[in-house]
Amino acid sequence: MIGALLYLQVQSLRNRLRVRVRRLKKPKYLAGALVGAAYCYFFFFRNLLAGRRGAALVEYNSAPETMALFELLGALVLLVMVLSAWFFPHERAALVFSEAEMAFLFPAPVTRKTLIHFKLLRSQAAILLTTLLLTLVTRRFGGGGTAWIRAAGWWVVLSTLNLHTLGASFARTRLLEHGISNWRRRIIVLSGAALLLLAALLWLHHTIRPPEASDLESLKAIKYYVRRTLESGPAAYVLFPFRLVVRPYLAPDGGAFLLAVVPALALLLAHYFWAARSDVAFEEASLALAQKRAEIVASVRAGHWHGAAAKKTKKRAPFGLRSTGSPAVAFLWKNLISAGQAFSLRTWLFLAFFAICVGGPIGATQHGHGWVMPTVGIVTAILGAYSLFLGPAILRQDLRQDLANADVLKMYPLRGWQVVLGELLAPAAILTGVQWCLLLLSVTMFSRLPEGDTIPLANRLSIGAGAAIIAPMLNLISLVIPNASVLLFPAWVQIGREHVGGIEVIGQRLIFMLGSVLVFAFALLPAGVLFGLVFFLANLFVGVIVAVPLAAAVATTVLAAEAILAIWWMGRLFERFDVSAEPAA
């Protein structure tokens, strides 16, 4: 029976590959595959095969104290994930099967143990793919250790975690059958975790002094204090089995890996026997899960992302919509509902309040040459800059989502530019809210340079005000580019909500990302020139405090004019857009 199930997996994988290869007959997929393959080679495989590394980085990452710290932190992460598997889930054990697999396998004369083996066998495909990706990423950015050690280490970690999650689901179901409810189980797990944490804190209180200012002055001091904390007392015993799982990945050579992998494999086999020998009924829960997944897939393909869940829970509107008013506001209202409750006004007000009340006092009380607050300020500023490029790729509540329903949109008694403007407002508003919160945090906490020089509050407020003024128009311009692309090249852009994967899709996105960056830079050129000119003149007469917001306001006016022209042009494109004339994606 295992041979038949293995044959089923091999044939399914072969058919998926065959479909991917057939897609390469279309030029858009072929060009994307070539670009994606080149990107993967130069970014990952070239370094993996050549094995080139900076000597300082290898020496730093291979230091015993650094490896010990990484092992402890990895063990701590695994502990949190294991506790989450026992605390958060509330449903019974359900193995993921498709409806076709359930129709053939459940009535067949196979045991539950065989079905569990089929689930474990199929999960290995995803684990091996994830192992490859993580090996490439960590080899690209990491230090010591060869590629095969990293790959084997990742496989041990992921396989052990997968088996523990499966075994925990069976154990939770068994507890439910014995009358122990989900909340009683959660109370037990939380109480046990709280007792362990209390014991660790009491041990630290009596054996290790509390952290002082000297322990936080440098990264090396912080690493030393964290390592001492996690290597002593009850924490050392609790983290020991998790350290065994992480240790093979951090082995510096083959000999150390062989010594570390033996206890890790013993834990892996223990988890396997635990999961494989669990005699728990999971057929009904698996059937319900398969039906739910089928409903979600069908709703996604139909353009309803939230699927059946939307029928059970009614979403709260972001604001009250009047019966009369601007059509663009109605589109904004609709797309904000589609974005979810995380982007409500209440969320943004809470984040702004947190940034002011927490970041302000912390930034104002910094003394000396501390690096923590400058680092937080710099990181938030970098995240705000990155959001200009990553935000439009993540937030798709615009024409890229709704153009699949272009036949419905064109029936509205609206001009094309009104539809385009309304579709752009929601992602622009969300991005602006994120950036303003990041600006508040950066302005309040970036009170000192890493060298120790103080940044006056007036300068921070001036730069923050200038960035806040120009941010909405920058976001609008960055969103105009992908939405214009979907109107010009609809066959080359993913339309709708269904996600498509593959190396060819990665290549397509890289092509459009490069084109978007070039167009964005060209659009910023006039505004940048005027910003520099106005700032230079204003700085001579009124000083830098006023010059930055004034120059930002002038640049914003130029960007607004560009956005108006672009939206008008996109409206003309939308009015002439014919869905039936476009080739299938």
Residue pairs with C-beta under 8 A, 6 or more apart in sequence:
1 110
1 114
2 114
2 117
2 121
5 114
5 117
5 118
5 121
6 121
9 121
9 122
9 125
13 125
20 502
20 504
23 29
23 502
23 504
24 30
24 33
24 504
28 491
28 492
28 508
29 504
29 508
30 504
31 507
31 508
31 511
32 503
32 504
32 505
32 506
32 507
32 508
32 509
32 511
33 502
33 503
33 504
33 507
34 507
35 506
35 507
35 508
35 510
35 511
36 502
36 503
36 504
36 505
36 506
36 507
36 508
36 510
37 503
37 507
38 507
39 506
39 507
39 510
40 136
40 503
40 506
43 140
44 136
44 137
44 139
44 140
45 136
47 139
47 140
48 135
48 136
48 139
48 140
48 147
51 146
51 147
53 143
57 143
58 143
58 144
60 66
60 143
61 67
61 142
61 143
61 144
62 143
62 144
62 252
65 223
65 224
65 227
66 223
67 250
67 252
68 227
68 231
69 223
69 226
69 227
70 246
70 250
71 243
71 246
71 247
71 250
72 226
72 227
72 230
72 231
72 239
72 243
73 226
74 157
74 242
74 243
74 246
74 249
74 250
75 239
75 242
75 243
75 245
75 246
76 230
76 239
76 242
78 157
78 161
78 242
78 245
78 246
79 238
79 239
79 242
81 161
82 161
82 164
82 168
82 242
83 189
83 193
85 164
85 165
85 168
85 169
86 168
86 172
86 185
86 189
87 186
87 189
87 190
89 168
89 169
89 172
90 182
91 285
92 169
92 172
92 173
92 176
92 282
92 285
93 166
93 169
93 170
93 172
93 173
93 280
93 282
93 285
94 169
94 282
94 285
94 286
94 288
94 289
95 115
95 116
95 119
95 282
95 286
96 119
96 286
96 289
96 290
96 293
97 105
97 119
97 286
97 290
98 290
99 290
99 291
99 294
102 286
102 287
102 290
105 115
105 118
106 283
106 287
112 279
112 280
112 281
112 282
113 276
113 277
116 166
116 275
116 276
116 278
117 276
119 166
120 162
120 163
120 166
120 272
120 275
120 276
123 162
124 159
127 155
127 158
127 159
127 162
128 155
130 154
130 158
131 151
131 154
131 155
131 158
132 151
134 150
134 154
135 147
135 150
135 151
135 154
138 150
138 154
139 147
139 150
142 150
144 252
145 153
145 249
145 250
145 251
145 252
146 253
146 254
149 248
149 249
149 251
149 253
149 254
149 257
150 249
152 248
152 249
152 257
152 261
153 246
153 248
153 249
153 250
153 251
153 257
154 249
156 245
156 248
156 249
156 261
156 264
156 265
156 268
157 245
157 246
157 249
159 268
160 245
160 264
160 267
160 268
160 271
163 268
163 271
163 272
163 274
163 275
164 271
166 275
167 271
167 274
167 275
167 278
170 275
170 278
170 280
170 282
171 278
172 182
172 185
173 280
173 281
173 282
173 285
174 278
174 280
175 185
176 182
177 280
196 234
196 238
199 233
199 234
200 233
200 234
200 235
200 238
203 232
203 233
203 234
203 235
204 229
204 232
204 233
207 232
207 233
208 228
208 229
208 232
211 225
213 368
214 221
215 221
215 222
215 224
215 225
216 222
216 370
216 372
217 368
217 369
217 370
217 371
218 371
219 371
229 235
230 236
230 239
241 267
244 260
244 263
244 264
244 267
245 264
245 267
247 260
247 263
247 264
248 257
248 260
248 261
248 264
251 257
251 259
251 260
251 261
292 308
295 307
295 308
296 307
296 308
296 309
298 307
299 305
299 306
299 307
299 308
300 307
300 497
300 498
301 498
303 404
303 405
303 496
303 497
304 310
305 338
305 497
315 337
315 340
315 341
316 341
316 344
317 333
317 337
318 333
318 336
318 337
318 343
318 344
318 345
319 333
319 345
321 329
321 330
321 333
327 412
327 414
327 418
327 419
327 422
328 418
328 421
328 422
328 425
329 422
329 425
330 422
331 419
331 421
331 422
331 423
331 425
331 426
332 422
332 425
332 426
332 429
334 426
335 397
335 398
335 401
335 423
335 425
335 426
335 427
336 343
336 344
336 397
336 426
336 429
336 430
338 397
338 401
338 426
339 395
339 397
339 426
339 430
341 347
343 430
343 433
348 433
348 436
348 437
351 437
352 436
352 437
352 440
355 437
355 440
355 441
355 444
356 440
356 444
359 440
359 441
359 444
359 445
360 444
362 373
362 444
362 445
363 373
363 377
363 444
363 445
363 446
363 447
363 448
364 447
366 373
366 447
366 448
368 452
369 450
369 451
369 452
370 448
371 450
373 445
373 446
373 447
373 448
374 446
374 448
374 449
374 450
375 450
376 441
376 445
376 446
377 441
377 442
377 445
377 446
377 447
378 446
380 438
380 439
380 441
380 442
380 445
380 446
381 438
381 442
381 446
383 438
384 434
384 435
384 438
384 439
384 442
384 467
384 471
387 431
387 434
387 435
387 438
388 431
388 474
388 475
388 478
388 520
389 478
389 513
389 516
389 517
389 520
391 427
391 430
391 431
391 434
391 475
391 478
392 427
392 431
392 478
392 479
392 481
392 482
392 516
393 482
393 509
393 513
395 426
395 427
395 430
395 431
396 427
396 497
397 426
397 427
397 430
398 423
398 424
398 426
398 427
398 479
398 482
398 483
399 420
399 423
399 483
399 486
399 487
399 574
400 482
400 483
400 486
400 493
400 494
400 495
401 495
401 496
401 497
402 409
402 423
403 409
403 486
403 487
403 490
403 495
403 496
403 577
404 495
404 496
406 574
406 577
406 579
407 579
409 419
409 574
410 574
410 575
410 577
412 419
415 571
415 575
416 570
416 571
416 572
416 573
416 574
416 575
417 567
417 568
417 570
417 571
417 572
418 571
419 571
419 574
420 483
420 567
420 570
420 571
420 574
421 567
421 571
423 483
424 476
424 479
424 480
424 483
424 567
427 475
427 479
428 472
428 475
428 476
428 479
431 471
431 475
431 478
431 479
432 471
432 472
432 475
435 467
435 468
435 471
435 475
436 468
436 471
439 464
439 467
439 468
439 471
440 464
442 464
443 460
443 461
443 463
443 464
446 455
446 460
447 454
447 455
447 457
447 460
448 454
448 455
449 455
458 545
459 544
459 545
462 544
462 545
462 546
462 548
462 549
463 548
465 548
465 549
465 552
466 548
466 549
466 551
466 552
467 552
469 549
469 552
469 553
469 556
470 552
470 555
470 556
470 559
472 556
473 556
473 559
473 560
473 563
474 559
476 559
476 560
476 563
477 520
477 523
477 524
477 559
477 562
477 563
477 566
478 516
478 520
480 563
480 566
480 567
480 570
481 516
481 519
481 520
481 523
482 493
482 512
482 516
483 570
484 566
484 569
484 570
484 573
485 492
485 493
485 512
485 515
485 516
486 493
486 495
487 570
487 573
487 574
487 577
488 573
490 577
490 582
491 582
491 583
491 584
491 585
492 508
492 512
493 512
494 500
494 505
494 585
495 585
500 585
523 559
523 562
524 559
526 558
526 562
527 555
527 556
527 558
527 559
527 562
528 555
530 551
530 554
530 555
530 558
531 551
531 552
531 554
531 555
532 551
534 547
534 550
534 551
534 554
534 555
535 547
535 548
535 550
535 551
538 546
538 547
538 550
538 551
539 547
542 550
